[in-house]
Amino acid sequence: MDVLEKLTILSDAAKYDVSCTSSGSHRSTPQGGIGNSYTAGLCHSFAADGRCISLLKVLMTNVCVYDCRYCINRRSNDTPRAAFTPQELADLTIQFYRRNYIEGLFLSSGVLHDPDYTCERMIATLELLRNQYRFGGYIHVKAIPGADDALTRRLGLLADRLSVNIEMPSSDSLTRLCPEKTKTSILRPMGFIRDGIRENSADITQYRHAPTFAPAGQSTQMIVGATPETDLTILRLTQGLYRKYRLKRVFFSAYVPVVEDALLPAGNVKPPLLREHRLYQADWLLRFYGFDAEELLDEEHPAFSPYVDPKCNWALNHLDRFPVEVNTVPYELLLRVPGVGVKSAQRILTARRHSRLDWPQLKKIGVVLKRAQYFLLCGGKRPEGLRVTQDGALRALLSQKDRELLAAEHPQGEQLSLFAPPKNQLTREDVIQCLTGQI
């Protein structure tokens, strides 16, 4: 098997790993055109300065000793197998870089023979890139649970970011679908990487030329929709991972039926893309907006609304706190106003030190007035001519993207209309009650 055949197999096998930022585009290449944003083998991440960089996304091998029920590369699945040698993968990465196809590498792998052997092959590849080719580009590597700590440390000294997939949202689901993996085997390397980053930070302050260990931090990924855990369970786990292991990102992957198994949802079930989208929105609120998991969901309402995003849903459930005066409201509450983001909130704080803000100034600052006008006051007043009705607020809070995602979840003829529902579907009153958490 030549290198091109291996690349075709191993880049396609890597497309279900979402622990990197992807374009999310499904644009097809026009006839006679060039470039493809959907084909496996290329993914995108972001540099510290905000630049979008292209990465070669590939597996070291799709041969695996594990038999995880949901995985296309599981031991019992009949699929073409291939494995790169360290030299082949290093050469391939450099050739792509020299042609300006990529700026970095995203490397994962099945477990070949055992975790230590697989980790050693990945280390050999990175040593060739860093030492022989003097490659200084971004490298994201999936650490192998069960590998020796010394090997994980060597991997972290060569890579920019490490990640360990937590896979399932609960230990029960992990035991049922991944009987050869344990919660401890996954969380232990997470703790080792966290401690390594912390120790390395202290070393760098004392020794200027100390080698860096995973300078871009660590991340993880879990599959959503393959098991019965609620959004509340997943969000609590996400919050705990951020607090305990200091992760940079938790990635959510909507379950895609790639193998038939009695323990998994049927193959004709569509991926829960809207649910994945809501979890990412909630993840953003946890990291940047000061929310806790228990504020967004509770035992009585363990799932996110399909109609509005978690921030708007929280605001609708706490109408007693609004409207607030934009010239005096604390920063923490300002962040919770729909239509106000982190940057616009910071700009508001800066601007109101010098003068009282009005509605035209808020628009220039970047506040989405279509949403925020129902929750803010400027000088004690609402925008001129604004009629505050529940119907108007709901229309404003439901973004076009939310409408598109909702339409994707429900095929034509089964879509849930908010304001003119057909027979046998939710009424407008039902939707309002759902949005305000009454049902």
N, C-alpha and C positions, 0 to 999 in steps of 0.2 A: 504494500500500500504506500503510495507516494504521499508527500506532505500536503498536497492540495486535497486529496481525498480525506486525509486525517482532519484537515482544517474544516472541511464541509461537515463532517460528522460531529466534531467536537465543539464547533461554534454553534451548531444547531442544538446540541444537547445542553448548552449553557444558557439558552434563552429563557429558561424558567427560573433562573436565579436573578432576583430583582434587587439585590443589595448594592445597587448603584443607581444613579439618577439617569433615567432613560428619557428619550425625546417624547415618547408616548404617541408618536405620529404613525399613521398607517398610509401615508402617501405612496402611491405606486409610481414607478418610473414611466414617463410617457414614451411612446414609440420614438426611437431615435434619440432619446434623452440620455442623460448620464446621472449617476448617483441614486442611492436607495436608502431611505431612512428607516426601513422596516426589516430588511434582511438581517438574520442573525449574524453575529460576529462583530457588531459594532454597538457600543453603548456610549453614554455621555455622563460626564461628571462636571463638577464646577471647582475651579481653582479658588484659592483664598481671596484673590482680587475680583472674583465674580465671573471670570472667563469660563465659557463652556468648552470643555476639552473632550476629544474623542478618544475612546479606549478600545483596544482589541479585547473582546470578551470571549474567553475560550476556556475549555477544561483541559487539564493536563492529561486526563484519561476519563472515559466514561465506563471503564471496567470498575465494578464495585463489589465488595464482599458483603455489603449489607443488602437487606431485602425490604426496604421501606415501602409500604403499600402504595403511596401516592407518587413515587418517583419513577420517571421514565427510564432512569438508568439502574433500577433495582436489579438485583442478581437474577431473578427469575424471569425478567422481561426479555422477550426475543427481539433484540435490536442490534444493528451493526455496532461493533466495538472497535475502538482504536485507542492508541496511546502515543503521545509525543515523547521523544527523547529530550532531555534538557537542551542539547545542542540544537535540535530542530526548532524547538519553540523559541529559543533565544535568537536564532538566525531569522526566523519568521518575523518576530517583533521588530528587530532592527531594520529589516528590509521594508516593512510597512512604514516605519517611522521615517526612513530616508526618502520614501516616496510621498511623505506628508499625508498619508492616510490616517495616521493615529498620532497621539501625543503621549500615550501611556498604555498600561496593561491591566486588565482585570482577570485574575487567574483563580480558578476554582478547580476542583478535582473530585472524582470518585475515589474510593479507598481501594487502592491496588495492593494486594497481599495483606498489608496491615497499616495502621496510621503512621507509624514511624517511617516505613519504607516510602510511603507516598510523600510525607513531609520532606524527606531527604531529597527526593527528585525535584520538588518545588524549590527547595533551597539551592540545589545545583543550578537550576535555571536562572534564578535571581542572581546568583554569584557570577554567572557568565555575563549577564546583562550589566551588573554594577561594576565588576572588576575588569573583565576582558574588553567589553565594548564601551565602558565608561558611560553608561546610560544613566542620565539623571532625571528622567521623566517620572511621572506619577505611576505608582504600582499599588494596586489593591489586591490583597491575597486573602483567600479563605483559609483560616487556620483549621487544622484537622483535629476534631475532638478525639482524645485518647492518645495523641502523640506526646512524647516526652517533653517536659518543660524546657529542657535545654534546646530542643529543636524549635519549639515555638519562639523562644527568645532569639535564636539565630534568624528565624523568619521575620520577626519584628524589626530587627536591625537592618534588614535589607528592603523591607516594604515600607510604604508610606502609611497605609491603613490596613489593619487586620479586622476580620469579622468572623464570628462563630454563629452559625445559624441555630436559633433555638427551636426551629421547625414547627412545633405544635404549641398551642396556647395553654396546655395543662399537661401535667405529668401523666394523668390517666390516658389522655389521647396519645401521648408519645409512646407509652407502653403498649397500647393497642395497635397502633399503626407502624411503630418502629421498635419492635420487640428487642432488637439488638443494641439499642441506644438507651441511655438512662439520663435522667435530669442532671445527675451529678457530673456525668462525663461531658456535658455541654456547659454547665455553669462554672465548672472548675477552671477551664482555660479562659473563660471570661474574666474571672477573678485574677488569674495570673497576669493577663494582659493589662487589666486595670492597675495592678500593683506595679507592673513593669513600667508603665507610663508615668506613674507617680514618682517612682524611684529615679527614673531618667530625668524628670523635671528638676529634681533636687541635684542630680549630678551635673547637669548643664549649668546651674547657677554657680557651682564650685569650680568646674573644669570647662573652660571655654570650648575645647575641641572634643568633648566627650561624644561618643556616637549616639545618635538619636534612635529611640525605640518607638516605632509606630507614631510618628509625629502628627499624623492626621487622625489619630484616635482609633476607636473600634466601633463597629455597628453589628446589627443582627437582622434576621429576617424570620417572619413566621407566616404560616399559611392560614388563610381565612376562608371559612366556608366548607372545609372538609370534615369538620367536627362540630359538635353541638354547642360549643362555648358561646356565650352572649358577648355583645359589644362591651358590656360593663366588665366582664372578666378579662377581655383582651386589653381594655384600656387600663385597668388596674395593674396588669402584668407589665404593660408598657411603662407606666409611671414608676413601678418598682425597679425596672431595669435601668431607667435613667438615673434614679437616685442611688442605687446600690453599685452599679457597674460603670457609671459615668459615660454611657454610650453617646456617640455623636448622633446616630440615627437608629431608629427602629423602622424597618421596612415591612410592609404588609403585601402579601401576594394572594390575590383572589384565586381560589382553587380552580385549576383547569383540569378537567378529566382527561388524562393522557393514558391511563391504563384501566382496565376493567377489574373491579374488585368488589366483593360483597360488602366490605366494611366502609366503602366510600360512596358518595352520592352518585346517582346514575349518570351515565355518560351523556345523556341528553340534557342535563341540567346546565344552565348557562352560568358562567363565572359571575360571582357576586361583585361586579365592578362598582356599583353604587355604594355598597357597604365598604369596600376598600377605600373608596374616595372619602367617605365620611370619617373613617379611621385616620386617614392622613390629615384631614382638617382638624380633628380633635387632637392629634399628635402635635400639630402646629400650636394649638392653644395651650397645651401642656408646656411646651418648650419656650414660647415667646410671650404669651399673654397672661401668665400667672394663674391659670385655671388648675384645679385639681380634678381627678377623675370622678370623684363623688359629686362634684358640682354639675357635671355634664350629664351623668346618668345615675340612677339609683336602682334599688331592688324592684321597685314598682314599675320603673321604666328602663329596662336593661338594654334597649335597642335605640339606635339613632333614628330620627325622623327621616323618611325618604323625601320629604318635601322642602325642608330648609336645612341649612348647614347648622352644626352644633352651636356656634356662637349666636346665631339668630334665634335658635330654639331656646337657648338660655335666656336671652333678652325677653322673649315672649312669655317665659315662665316667671320673670321677675319684673313685670311692668310697674310694680310699686316703687322701683328704684328710678324710674324715668318719668319725664324728661329731666336732664341735668343741664346746668348752665356751663357752657363750654369755656367761659372765662375764669371759672373758679373750681371746676370739678377736679378731684385728684387724678393723678396719672393712672393709678391702678383701675379706677372705674372708667376712665376715658378709653382705656384699651378694650373695655368690654362693650363699647357702643358699636353696633353693626355699622359697617361702612368706614370705620376708623382703624387703620393699621398701625403697626409699630412706628414706621417712619412718619406718618402724618400726625400721630400723637406727640412724637418728639418735636415736630415742627410747631405744633400748637403751643406746647410749653414754652418754646423759644419766642414765638411771636407775641404771645400774650404778656410777656414781660415788658413790652414796649408800648402796646396799645390794646384797646379792647377789640376783639374780633367780631366781624360780621359775616353774613352768609357768603357774599362774594369772595371774601378772604379765605374762608374755609375751602371753597371750591378750588382756589388757586393753590392752596396747601396740598391738596390731593385727597380730601375727604370725599367719599362717595355719598353725595347728598341724597341721592335717590333712596338710600337706606337710612342714613344718619338723621335726616330731617325729622323722623318720627320719634327720635330719642334725645335730641339736643335742643337747647334754647340758646339764642344769641341775644344778650342784653335782655333776657326774660321773654323773648318773642320767638315765634316760629316763623318760617318763611312766609312772605306775603302771599295770600291766596291759597295756602295749603289747607286742604280739607282732610282732617285726621279721621279716617274710617278704618275699621279692621280689614275690610276688603282691600283698600288701597295699600295698607301696610303689608298685607300678605303678598300682593302682586310685586311690591318693591323688594321684598326680602327673598323672593324666589328668583334666583339668577338664571340667566339663559343657559349656563353650563349645567345647573341643577335640572333644568327642564330637559336638556339633551340626555343627561345621564339617567333620568327617570324614564324617558322614552326608550332608552336602550334596555332597561330592566324589564319593561313591559312591552311585548310585541304589539303591532298594530291591531286595534280592535280591543285591546285589554288595557290601554293606557288609562291612568287615573287623572281625570280632569278636575282642576281645583274649583272652577267657577261655573261651569256648565256641564255637569256630569250626566252621561247617558243613564238610562234605566239600569237597575241592578248594580250600580257602582256607588261609591261613597258620596254622600251628599256634602254640600258646602259646610253645613253645620258640623258634620262628622270630622271634616278636615280641620276646621277651626278648633274643635275640641282636641283633636290629635296634636295639633301644633302647640297648643297651650298645655299639653300634658294631662288633660282631663280624662282621656281614655288610653 
